[in-house]
Amino acid sequence: MNRLLSRPVLVWIGLISYPLYLWHWPLLTFARILHGEIPPAAVRILLLLASVLLAQATYAWLERPIRAHGRRNVWATPGFSAAMVVVALAGALVFANRLQSASASVPHVANVSEASLDWEGGKNGRLPGDSPRAVMFFGDSHMQQYWPRIKAVMDTHQQPVRTVVFHARGGCAPIPEIERRGYGCPEFVDAGFARAAEADVDIVVIAASWMGLRGRSDLSRVSDGQLLDLQGADEQWVFDRLEKALETLQRQGKTVVIVLSSPRDETLDPAKMLRKSGLLGWRVELSPPLSRPQLEAYVAPTDNRLREMARRLGATTVNPLDTFCSATHCPALSAEDDPLFKDATHIRASVVRDKFSALDRFIYLPDATTAQFLGC
């Protein structure tokens, strides 16, 4: 480095390093807001150059004068203290929704923002019910999305319920012998099937981003580390692993329930409904409903496999489309034009809590006689 840069340049870089650190992040973040996840290379380069110029200006016109004259200027400390108080008060007003941005006046912006944050992934563990007999919910984030309804039933039930065992981790489909780089899925999945095999569990409900598996390039076999192509021949191998594990549970007397794909499409994502209007302005373009036949055709490669698997095993299937779609369409919005989804593939927590009753029957005990027999 010393061969490439003279000592004065190195000293200068050291002097502006802290203001450079402070400036580069908000500029690049603002660029992501305007241009998407990855701004163009030219934009990133220009913003880094702008960060250097702003860092030099901050050092020359703010930091150095304060260091040189701050002790002699009786207003320096009170002035900066007052500025910090003003910033803190402004932050408190924003947090309390008393001070809003200009975009808050744009119709539907608040609804879109609220939808993107409407998520309750749940906590793995055991929720005691009226009986020690348990139903286990097992899967990835597509099981986590159903947690709000599961928890609501357990909190407000008016008839006896089973104990609930919840075991879900985002990014880890409940399929043995496959790994997703950096997720620790084999240990999670093995622990899930071991828990499902325990004597207290009567029903095992599994859900996953079945179609999402086909788009992942970081899945591999645990045995040899070989990357898997789930749009090719490896898809059969992966679903064979799942069927083998579920067949073992069936032989142990468990009732197996497979939750099929939930609605998914980029147009469902509330964030994609936001559109730039000029440099700083925003507008909202509400998404139209999806065609249910087209969506069913899209998820058919995996859902049909799951249906055939369930038929061979004598398992039960639950189709979320029957709850969230009509016979012809799957809406992206409620009757009040509120987004129904958190993102392109996950349903909002509040919507699931209110609408998705398809899993309730596996939580409730069949009748008072059965409840008494099971020790309620």
N, C-alpha and C positions, 0 to 999 in steps of 0.2 A: 504493500500500500504506500509506503514511504517513497518508493521509486516512482510511483505514478502521481502522487500529490505532494506539493511542497508543504513545508511546515506551516506557513501562514494559512494555507487553505484548510489544513487539518484543524488548526486552532479555530478558524472561522466556523467550520462544520460543528465543532464541539460547542461553540458559543450559541449557535442557533438551534441546536439539536432538540432542546425541550420545547420551544415554541413551534418547531417543525412537527414534533410529535402531537402537539395540541391542534395544529391546523389541518394536518393531512386527513385525519379521520372524519371530521364533519364534512369536508369537501367531497371525499369519496362516497360517504354515506348519502349525501345529497344527490350525487350523480347516479347512485343506484336507484333512488326514488324516481328520478326523471327518466332513466334509460332502462331500468330493469335490473335483474340480478347481476349481470356482467356488462358494465358500460363499454363502449368501443375503446380500443387501445389508444386511439388518438386523444379521446377525452381523458382517459386516465393519465396519460403523459402530460397533457396541459395542466391538469389539476395538481400533479406533483410539482411542476414548475411554479404554479401559482402558490403552492404551499411553501416553497423555498422563499419566494418573494415576500409573502406575508410573514414568514418567520423572521426574515431579516428586518422587515419594518417593525415588527413587534419588539425585537431585541434592541434596535437602534432608537426607536421613538418612545418605548414604554419601559422595557426592563432596565436598560442602562441609565436613563435619567432618574428612575426611581432609586436605583442603587446609589447613584452619585449624590442625589439631593434629598432623598427620602428622609434622612435623619434631620435635615435642616428645615424641611417643609412640615410645619405643624399640621397641615391639612391632609397629608398623605394617608396616614393611618385612619383617621376618621372618615375620609372620603371613600377609601376602599371598603371600610367596614359598612358604610351606608349603602354602597353599591351591592355588597353581598346580601344585605338585608332586603333590598328591593328585589333582587333576583329570587331570593327565597320566598318572598311574599307572592311574586308572580307565579312561581312554581306551585305554591299552595292553592292559589286561585284557579290555576289550570286543573290541578288534581281534583278540586272541588267542583269543577265544571262551571265556575263563575266567570272564567276568562276563556273564550273560545277562539280558535283560529278562524281565518276567513273562510276556509273550506267547510266549516261547520254549518254555514248557512246554505250550502249546496244541498238540494233535496237528496235524501237517501245516503249521504256520506256517513252519517253517524250509524245508520243501520248496518252498512257494509262493514264498518270498522268493528262494531260490536259482534257481528257474526264471525269475523276472523279470530276473535279472542274467546269465543264461546266453546270451551273445551274442558272436560273433566275426565282425565284418564283413569282415575281410580287408583286404589292401593291394593297391592297383592296381599292376600291373606284370607282370613276366615271371618265371615259374618254369622254369628250364631242365630239360628232360627228357633222355631217351636219344636223341632225334632233334631236329633243328632244326625239323621240321615241327610246326606249332602248332595247338592248339584254343583258341578264344577264348570266354570266358564274359563276357557283356555284359548289363547290366541295372540295375535299381534295388535296393532293399533286399531284394527277393524273389530276386535273384541272390546278394546278399551272404549270405543265410541259408544258402546251399549251400557257402559257402567252407570250413567246417570239414571237409566230406567231400572236397572237391577237394584241400585241403592234406594231409589224411591219406593219400590215395592217392599223392600225389607223394612223401610222406615214407617210406611203407612198402611201395611197390610191389615185387612179386616178379617182374614181367615188364616188358619195355620200355614206356615211356610217351612220349607226345608232350610237347613243351614246352607249358606253359599260359600264356596271356595272360589276365589278369583285369582287367576294366574295369567297375566298378559304382559307383553313387552313389545313396544313399538319396533317394527323392523324384523321381528322374529316370528315367522310363520310356524305353526305347531306341527312341524314335519321333522322327523328324526334324520340324523346322518348328513345334514347339510349345514354349512356355515355361511355366514355373511360377514365379510371382513370388518372387524372392529366391533361387532355386536355381541359376541359371546353367546350365540344362539344355541349351540349343541348342549351346553350345560343347562340353559334355561329350559329347553325342550325336554331333555331327559328328566329334569326335575319335575316338569309338568306331567309327563306320562307316569312317572313313579307315584306322584300324588294321586293321579286319577285311578291308579290301580289299588289304592288303599281301600280297606273294607267299608269305610263309612260313605264312600261316594257311590251313588246309585246312577246318576245321570252325568254324562260328560257332553258339554256343548262347546263346539269349536268354531271359530270364525277367523278369517284371515283375508288379506288383500290377494285373493287368488289370481286375479288378472295382473296385479302388480308384480307378482313373481315373474311373469313372462318378460317384463321390461328390465329386470335387474341383471347387471353384468358382473356383480361381485359375489355371486353364490358359487359355492364349491363343495365337493365331496369332502367329508371329514376324513375318510380313509386315506386318500392320496393327494388331497389339495387340488384336484382337477376342477377347473372352472366349468360351470354347468350352463348349457344353452337350453333354456326352457321354452324356446320357440322351435326347438328341433327335437332330436331323439331323446334328449335328457329329460324332457317333460314326463314321459312315461315312467322313467326310473324314479323320479321324485314322487309322483303320485302313487307309485307302488310302495314306496316307503311309508307314506301316509296310510294307505289301506292296510298294510301289514300291522301297523301300530294300533289302528282302530279295531282290526279283527281280533287282536289280543284282548282288548278291552271288552269286546262283545262276548268272547269266550269266558271271560271272568264274570259275566252276568250284568255288565253295565249297559245302560241305554245310551246310545250314541246319537247326537244331534249335530248335523252339519248345517251351518248358516251359509247360504250362498252369497254371491256378490251383491253388495249394495250399489246404488247408483253412483256412477263415476263419469266425469267429463270435465274438460277444462272450463267450459262455460258455466259450470256450477260454482266455481271458485269466486267468492265475493271480491277478492283482490283484483280479479280480471275484469270486474265490472267497473272499476275506476279507470277513467281515461284522462290524460293530460289535456288541458285547455290553455294553450299558450305556454309560457315559461313556468309560471307559478300556479296557474289555475287548474281546477279539476272539475270533471263532470262525471256523472254515473250513467252507464248504459245497462239497464236491467236485462238479464238474460231471458230468452224465451224458454218454454218447456222443451225437454228432450222427447224425442219419439221413443216410446217404450219398445216397439218392435226393433228399432235400430239398436237400442241399448242391449236388448236381449241377444241380438245377433253378435254384438261386440263381445259380451261376456260368455257366449256359448262355448268357446273352446275349453274353458275351465269348468264352468257350471255343469255342462253335460257330462264331463268326466266325474264330477262329484255326485251327480244324480245316479249315474250307473254304479258308482262305488256304493252309494247308500242302498241301492236296490240289491246288490250282491250281499251286503252285510245285514240287510234288514234294518238299516238305520233310518232316522227321520231327517228330512230336510226342511229348512225354513227359508223362504225367499223374501228378503227385505223389500223387493220391488212390489210385492203385494200390499205392503203398508204405505210406501212412499210414492207409488205411482197409481194412476188409473189404468184402465184397460188399454189406453192409447198413448198416454203421455206421462212423463216424470217431471213435475214442476221444479224449477229452481227457486221459486219464490212462494211465500205464503199469500193468502188473499189480501193481506195488508202490504204486499211488496217487500216483506222482510226476507233476506236470503235464508234458505233452509239448510245450507251447508257451511261448514267451516272452511273448507278448501275444495279442491277438485274431487276428492275421494272420501271425505269424512263428513258425516252429518253433524250438525250442531248439537251440543249437549242439551239445550232446552227443548229442541225439537224431538230428540230421542226420548227424553223424559216424559214428554206429553203424549207422544204418538206411538212409540214402538212397543206395543203390548204383545208382540208375537212370542217373546220368551217368557212371559209371565207364567204360563201354564207349567213350565218346568221348575219354577220356584215354589208355586203353591202345592201343598199336599192335596191328593185327589179328593178326599172327603173326610168327614169327622171320624168315621170308623177307621180308615187307614191311619189317620193322624194318631188316634188312640193306640192302634196296634204298634206304631213306630215309636211310641214312648213319649208323646207330647204331653 
